[in-house]
Amino acid sequence: MRKAEIKRNTKETRIACTVNLDGKGQSEISTGIGFFDHMLEIVSHHSLIDIKLKAQGDTHVDLHHTVEDVGYAIANAIAKALGD
C-alpha cells in the first residue's frame, strides 16, 4: 500500500502526518483551527486518501505558520507515498 508518515518540527509548529493513498477517505485531523480541520476532512473524504494529522502551532500569534506547515507536511507525505 502507498503510505507515508512525515514529522515536521519548526520554531513555530510541530506536525505529525500520515497518509494512505489507497484509503477510504477517513481522517483524524487536529490543527487547532476548526475551519481548516473541516476543509482538510473534506479533502480526505473526496480524494479517498486517509489522513491522520496532528498539528500544534503558534495560533495565539497567527494562523499562518500552522496552515503553511500543514500544507508542506501533507504535500511531502503524499510525494513520499507516491514514491518513484
C-alpha atoms as an extended CHARMM CRD file, in Angstrom:
* protein
*
        84  EXT
         1         1  MET       CA              0.0000000000        0.0000000000        0.0000000000  PROA      1               0.0000000000
         2         2  ARG       CA              1.0720000000        3.5550000000       -0.6590000000  PROA      2               0.0000000000
         3         3  LYS       CA              1.5140000000        5.0330000000        2.8070000000  PROA      3               0.0000000000
         4         4  ALA       CA              3.8630000000        7.5600000000        4.3300000000  PROA      4               0.0000000000
         5         5  GLU       CA              4.4910000000        9.3690000000        7.5870000000  PROA      5               0.0000000000
         6         6  ILE       CA              6.0550000000       12.8120000000        7.9150000000  PROA      6               0.0000000000
         7         7  LYS       CA              7.0560000000       14.7480000000       11.0120000000  PROA      7               0.0000000000
         8         8  ARG       CA              7.7710000000       18.4410000000       10.6350000000  PROA      8               0.0000000000
         9         9  ASN       CA              9.0670000000       20.4830000000       13.5500000000  PROA      9               0.0000000000
        10        10  THR       CA              9.9100000000       24.1670000000       13.2290000000  PROA      10              0.0000000000
        11        11  LYS       CA             10.2170000000       27.0370000000       15.6950000000  PROA      11              0.0000000000
        12        12  GLU       CA              6.5120000000       27.7210000000       15.2420000000  PROA      12              0.0000000000
        13        13  THR       CA              4.9370000000       24.2740000000       14.6950000000  PROA      13              0.0000000000
        14        14  ARG       CA              5.0670000000       20.5640000000       15.4700000000  PROA      14              0.0000000000
        15        15  ILE       CA              3.2810000000       18.3790000000       12.9320000000  PROA      15              0.0000000000
        16        16  ALA       CA              2.8110000000       14.6260000000       12.5190000000  PROA      16              0.0000000000
        17        17  CYS       CA              1.0770000000       13.4940000000        9.3350000000  PROA      17              0.0000000000
        18        18  THR       CA              0.2750000000       10.0370000000        7.9890000000  PROA      18              0.0000000000
        19        19  VAL       CA             -1.3730000000        9.4130000000        4.6280000000  PROA      19              0.0000000000
        20        20  ASN       CA             -2.6890000000        6.2890000000        2.9380000000  PROA      20              0.0000000000
        21        21  LEU       CA             -3.2860000000        6.9670000000       -0.7500000000  PROA      21              0.0000000000
        22        22  ASP       CA             -5.2460000000        3.7240000000       -1.0910000000  PROA      22              0.0000000000
        23        23  GLY       CA             -7.5900000000        4.5420000000        1.7590000000  PROA      23              0.0000000000
        24        24  LYS       CA            -11.3000000000        5.1360000000        2.1530000000  PROA      24              0.0000000000
        25        25  GLY       CA            -11.3050000000        8.8590000000        2.8660000000  PROA      25              0.0000000000
        26        26  GLN       CA            -11.1110000000        8.5280000000        6.6310000000  PROA      26              0.0000000000
        27        27  SER       CA             -9.4670000000       11.2740000000        8.6420000000  PROA      27              0.0000000000
        28        28  GLU       CA             -8.3170000000       12.2070000000       12.1240000000  PROA      28              0.0000000000
        29        29  ILE       CA             -7.2980000000       15.8380000000       11.9040000000  PROA      29              0.0000000000
        30        30  SER       CA             -6.4700000000       18.2950000000       14.6660000000  PROA      30              0.0000000000
        31        31  THR       CA             -4.7890000000       21.5960000000       13.8580000000  PROA      31              0.0000000000
        32        32  GLY       CA             -6.4100000000       23.8550000000       16.4350000000  PROA      32              0.0000000000
        33        33  ILE       CA             -8.1050000000       25.7380000000       13.5770000000  PROA      33              0.0000000000
        34        34  GLY       CA            -11.6720000000       24.4630000000       13.2610000000  PROA      34              0.0000000000
        35        35  PHE       CA            -12.4600000000       25.6140000000        9.7320000000  PROA      35              0.0000000000
        36        36  PHE       CA             -9.0870000000       24.3480000000        8.4550000000  PROA      36              0.0000000000
        37        37  ASP       CA             -9.7290000000       20.9400000000       10.0640000000  PROA      37              0.0000000000
        38        38  HSD       CA            -13.0920000000       20.8300000000        8.3040000000  PROA      38              0.0000000000
        39        39  MET       CA            -11.5810000000       21.6620000000        4.9090000000  PROA      39              0.0000000000
        40        40  LEU       CA             -8.8670000000       19.0060000000        5.2960000000  PROA      40              0.0000000000
        41        41  GLU       CA            -11.5110000000       16.4400000000        6.2730000000  PROA      41              0.0000000000
        42        42  ILE       CA            -13.3800000000       17.2580000000        3.0540000000  PROA      42              0.0000000000
        43        43  VAL       CA            -10.1830000000       16.8120000000        1.0020000000  PROA      43              0.0000000000
        44        44  SER       CA             -9.6390000000       13.4260000000        2.6500000000  PROA      44              0.0000000000
        45        45  HSD       CA            -13.2440000000       12.3400000000        2.1320000000  PROA      45              0.0000000000
        46        46  HSD       CA            -13.4960000000       13.2810000000       -1.5470000000  PROA      46              0.0000000000
        47        47  SER       CA             -9.9930000000       12.1300000000       -2.5310000000  PROA      47              0.0000000000
        48        48  LEU       CA            -10.3560000000        8.8020000000       -0.6650000000  PROA      48              0.0000000000
        49        49  ILE       CA             -6.9710000000        9.4980000000        0.9380000000  PROA      49              0.0000000000
        50        50  ASP       CA             -6.8120000000        8.5610000000        4.6240000000  PROA      50              0.0000000000
        51        51  ILE       CA             -5.1740000000       11.3970000000        6.5390000000  PROA      51              0.0000000000
        52        52  LYS       CA             -4.1200000000       11.3560000000       10.1710000000  PROA      52              0.0000000000
        53        53  LEU       CA             -2.7320000000       14.7200000000       11.1900000000  PROA      53              0.0000000000
        54        54  LYS       CA             -1.9100000000       16.4240000000       14.4740000000  PROA      54              0.0000000000
        55        55  ALA       CA             -0.5330000000       19.9430000000       14.4340000000  PROA      55              0.0000000000
        56        56  GLN       CA              0.4510000000       22.2630000000       17.2470000000  PROA      56              0.0000000000
        57        57  GLY       CA              1.3490000000       25.7820000000       16.2920000000  PROA      57              0.0000000000
        58        58  ASP       CA              1.6430000000       29.3360000000       17.4830000000  PROA      58              0.0000000000
        59        59  THR       CA             -2.0200000000       30.0540000000       16.7080000000  PROA      59              0.0000000000
        60        60  HSD       CA             -2.0630000000       32.5870000000       19.5500000000  PROA      60              0.0000000000
        61        61  VAL       CA              0.1690000000       34.7470000000       17.3300000000  PROA      61              0.0000000000
        62        62  ASP       CA             -1.2780000000       33.9510000000       13.8920000000  PROA      62              0.0000000000
        63        63  LEU       CA             -2.7490000000       31.0130000000       11.9580000000  PROA      63              0.0000000000
        64        64  HSD       CA             -0.3380000000       31.4240000000        9.0510000000  PROA      64              0.0000000000
        65        65  HSD       CA              2.5080000000       29.1930000000       10.2450000000  PROA      65              0.0000000000
        66        66  THR       CA              0.2260000000       26.2940000000       11.1350000000  PROA      66              0.0000000000
        67        67  VAL       CA             -1.6460000000       26.4100000000        7.8220000000  PROA      67              0.0000000000
        68        68  GLU       CA              1.5670000000       26.7520000000        5.8120000000  PROA      68              0.0000000000
        69        69  ASP       CA              3.4480000000       23.9670000000        7.6050000000  PROA      69              0.0000000000
        70        70  VAL       CA              0.4630000000       21.5920000000        7.4540000000  PROA      70              0.0000000000
        71        71  GLY       CA              0.4110000000       22.1480000000        3.6840000000  PROA      71              0.0000000000
        72        72  TYR       CA              4.1050000000       21.2790000000        3.4490000000  PROA      72              0.0000000000
        73        73  ALA       CA              3.6560000000       18.1790000000        5.6160000000  PROA      73              0.0000000000
        74        74  ILE       CA              0.7000000000       16.8060000000        3.6430000000  PROA      74              0.0000000000
        75        75  ALA       CA              2.4010000000       17.5020000000        0.3030000000  PROA      75              0.0000000000
        76        76  ASN       CA              5.6060000000       15.7960000000        1.4400000000  PROA      76              0.0000000000
        77        77  ALA       CA              3.6970000000       12.7910000000        2.7930000000  PROA      77              0.0000000000
        78        78  ILE       CA              1.8050000000       12.3750000000       -0.4990000000  PROA      78              0.0000000000
        79        79  ALA       CA              5.0070000000       12.6920000000       -2.5360000000  PROA      79              0.0000000000
        80        80  LYS       CA              6.7330000000       10.1300000000       -0.2930000000  PROA      80              0.0000000000
        81        81  ALA       CA              3.7690000000        7.7300000000       -0.5420000000  PROA      81              0.0000000000
        82        82  LEU       CA              3.7860000000        8.0110000000       -4.3590000000  PROA      82              0.0000000000
        83        83  GLY       CA              7.4650000000        7.0640000000       -4.4570000000  PROA      83              0.0000000000
        84        84  ASP       CA              9.0280000000        6.7790000000       -7.8930000000  PROA      84              0.0000000000
